[in-house]
Amino acid sequence: MPIASNMSRLLDKIERRLGTETLGLPDKYNKQSWAKTVICNETLDTFSRFFPRKIPYILGPENKKGPFYLIDENICESFDILGAGDIDWRAWSHDFPGLLFGGGTAAAYDMLSANGMDYETVADVQMGADMASVFSNGIYIEFEPPNMIRLNMVISTKFLLPYSRIPIHLFVKHADNLMTIAPTKMETFEELALGDVATYIFQYLKMFDNLETVYANVDLKLNTLEEAARKRDEIVDRLRQDYVSASNTTQPIMLTVN
């Protein structure tokens, strides 16, 4: 199925659910305008703030300016950057195995996935983790809008000098073709898009409802649109509640209460 058809299918679904096909809306408010005016500018913005797209990015000496790393201008032009995630420890440790032991960076111990692990080897891995925790020198990423990243460390950033290229994740707005949204999230996204489109149309049509003319009284039956528009706030609240959860892979920290 063509990629472009994802947006077309969504527009057709919204039109069916709202029943707007027979309204004869002007060009500014008909189905052809919803994608650019509403969904790309409003729905994608709201959804991406809670469940952004995660892309890999490398911090290198070529974009280091003082205490900050500047995200490449080409990336900024291609994506709306919303923030930065954690260091990709798995990718980084492949290039620098020394990060696994004694580096004190709380890196994941990928060696546990190797074949032929016996009891003594597992014990060695655990002792290495204990030793690393003693000298823990956690690295914390701070994102400064619109395109600056600072790496903060407990002890000193001089530790990073031998590791000149650091893989991280950037959080960006989802693509206009909707292909970057996970299928498991599309139902929620469709509900949000339905609410945004309903709000857009309702704000226009309500000006003409119950209008008296010399020919007739106008009754547009806007109940369906008004109800769909009202549900938008409920969907945003649901996104806010799911913001820190196991289902949101862009949020590495999950808070639990026992």
C-alpha positions in Angstrom: 0.0 0.0 0.0 1.5 3.4 -0.9 2.8 5.4 1.9 0.8 8.5 1.0 -2.4 6.6 1.4 -2.1 6.6 5.2 -3.2 10.2 5.4 -5.9 9.7 2.7 -7.3 6.7 4.7 -7.4 8.8 7.8 -9.2 11.7 6.1 -11.8 9.3 4.6 -12.4 7.8 8.1 -12.8 11.2 9.7 -15.3 12.2 7.0 -17.3 9.1 7.5 -17.4 9.4 11.3 -18.4 13.1 11.3 -20.8 12.8 8.3 -19.5 15.9 6.6 -19.6 14.7 3.0 -23.1 16.2 2.4 -22.4 19.6 4.0 -20.8 21.2 1.0 -18.0 22.9 3.0 -16.0 25.6 1.3 -12.4 24.8 0.2 -10.9 26.2 3.3 -12.8 23.8 5.5 -13.4 20.7 3.3 -11.6 17.3 3.5 -8.7 18.4 1.2 -7.7 21.1 3.7 -7.7 19.0 6.9 -4.3 17.3 6.3 -2.2 20.5 6.0 -4.3 22.9 8.1 -5.3 20.7 11.0 -3.6 17.3 11.3 0.0 18.3 10.3 -0.1 21.5 12.3 -2.1 20.6 15.3 -2.7 16.9 15.8 0.9 15.8 15.0 2.3 18.6 17.2 0.2 17.5 20.2 0.8 13.8 19.7 4.5 14.2 19.2 5.0 16.1 22.4 3.8 13.0 24.3 4.9 10.2 22.0 7.7 11.6 19.8 9.6 9.9 17.1 13.0 8.7 18.3 16.0 8.9 15.9 19.7 8.1 16.4 22.2 10.9 16.4 26.0 11.2 17.0 27.6 13.9 19.1 31.0 14.6 17.7 33.8 17.1 17.9 32.7 18.7 14.7 29.6 20.1 16.3 31.0 21.0 19.8 30.9 24.7 20.7 32.1 25.4 24.2 30.1 23.4 26.7 27.4 22.6 24.1 27.0 20.3 21.2 25.0 22.0 18.4 22.7 19.7 16.4 23.5 19.8 12.7 21.6 22.4 10.8 20.6 19.9 8.1 18.9 17.8 10.9 17.1 20.9 12.2 15.8 21.7 8.7 14.5 18.2 8.2 12.9 17.6 11.7 11.2 19.6 14.3 13.4 18.7 17.3 11.5 18.3 20.6 14.2 17.1 22.9 17.0 14.6 23.4 17.0 11.2 25.1 19.6 9.2 26.9 23.0 8.0 25.6 22.6 4.8 23.6 24.8 2.8 25.9 24.4 -0.4 23.9 25.8 1.2 20.7 28.5 3.1 22.5 29.8 0.0 24.4 30.3 -1.8 21.1 32.9 0.7 20.1 34.4 1.1 23.6 34.2 -2.1 25.6 36.0 -0.5 28.5 32.8 1.3 29.3 31.4 -1.9 30.6 33.9 -2.3 33.5 35.4 0.4 35.6 34.0 3.3 33.5 31.5 4.0 36.2 28.9 5.1 33.6 26.1 2.7 34.6 26.3 1.1 31.1 24.3 -2.0 30.4 26.3 -5.2 30.5 25.8 -6.7 27.1 28.2 -9.5 27.8 25.4 -11.4 29.7 23.9 -12.2 26.3 27.0 -14.1 25.2 27.0 -17.9 24.9 28.6 -20.3 27.4 28.2 -18.2 30.5 29.1 -20.2 33.6 28.6 -19.3 37.3 32.1 -17.8 37.7 31.7 -15.5 34.7 28.3 -14.3 35.9 29.8 -13.6 39.3 32.6 -11.6 37.6 30.1 -9.5 35.7 28.3 -8.7 38.9 31.5 -7.8 40.7 32.3 -5.5 37.8 28.9 -3.8 38.1 29.4 -3.4 41.9 32.9 -1.8 41.3 31.5 0.5 38.6 28.7 1.7 41.0 31.3 2.7 43.6 32.8 5.1 41.1 29.5 6.0 39.4 30.0 9.0 37.2 26.5 9.3 35.6 26.2 11.3 32.4 23.0 13.4 32.1 21.8 15.0 28.9 20.3 18.5 29.0 18.6 19.8 25.9 18.5 23.6 25.3 16.0 24.7 22.6 16.2 24.9 19.8 19.3 22.8 19.0 21.8 22.7 21.8 22.8 19.7 24.0 25.0 19.7 27.1 26.4 16.6 28.8 26.6 16.9 32.6 28.6 14.6 34.7 28.9 14.0 38.4 32.7 14.3 38.4 34.2 15.8 35.2 33.4 15.9 31.5 37.2 15.2 30.9 36.2 11.6 31.2 34.6 11.9 27.7 37.8 13.0 26.0 38.8 9.5 24.8 35.3 8.9 23.5 34.9 11.6 20.9 31.8 10.3 19.2 28.8 9.7 21.5 25.6 8.1 20.2 22.3 9.5 21.6 18.7 9.7 20.6 16.8 12.8 19.5 13.1 13.2 19.9 11.4 14.8 16.8 8.0 15.4 15.4 6.4 12.5 13.5 6.4 12.6 9.7 3.5 14.1 7.8 2.7 10.8 6.1 2.0 9.2 9.5 4.2 6.2 8.8 6.5 6.9 11.8 3.6 6.4 14.2 3.5 2.9 15.7 0.4 0.9 14.7 -0.5 0.3 18.3 -0.7 4.1 18.8 -2.7 4.9 15.6 -6.1 4.4 17.2 -5.4 7.1 19.8 -3.9 9.3 17.1 -7.0 8.9 14.9 -9.3 9.8 17.9 -7.2 13.0 18.5 -7.3 13.9 14.8 -11.1 13.4 14.7 -11.4 15.8 17.7 -9.1 18.4 16.0 -11.0 18.3 12.7 -14.4 18.4 14.5 -13.3 21.5 16.4 -12.0 23.2 13.3 -15.3 22.6 11.4 -17.5 23.3 14.4 -15.9 26.7 15.1 -16.8 27.7 11.5 -20.3 26.2 11.2 -21.6 27.4 14.6 -21.7 31.0 13.3 -24.4 29.9 10.8 -26.5 27.6 13.1 -30.0 28.8 14.0 -29.6 31.7 11.6 -32.9 33.2 10.5 -33.3 34.4 6.9 -36.2 35.6 4.8 -36.3 32.1 3.2 -35.8 29.7 6.1 -34.3 29.1 9.5 -30.9 27.3 9.4 -30.6 24.2 11.6 -27.2 22.5 10.9 -27.5 19.6 13.4 -24.1 20.2 14.9 -24.4 17.8 17.8 -22.1 15.2 16.3 -19.4 17.7 15.6 -19.7 19.3 19.0 -19.5 16.0 20.9 -16.4 14.9 18.9 -14.8 18.3 19.6 -15.5 18.0 23.3 -13.8 14.6 23.5 -10.5 16.1 22.4 -9.6 17.2 25.9 -10.3 13.7 27.2 -7.8 12.2 24.7 -5.1 14.7 25.6 -5.6 13.8 29.3 -5.2 10.1 28.3 -1.9 10.9 26.5 -0.7 12.9 29.5 -1.4 9.9 31.8 0.4 7.5 29.5 3.3 9.9 29.1 5.5 8.0 31.7 4.7 4.3 31.1 6.1 1.1 29.8 4.3 1.8 26.5 6.3 5.0 25.9 9.7 3.9 24.7 10.9 7.6 24.5 10.7 7.9 28.3 13.4 5.7 29.8 12.3 6.3 33.4 9.1 4.7 34.7 7.9 5.8 38.2 6.2 3.1 40.3 4.5 3.3 43.7 4.5 0.2 45.9 
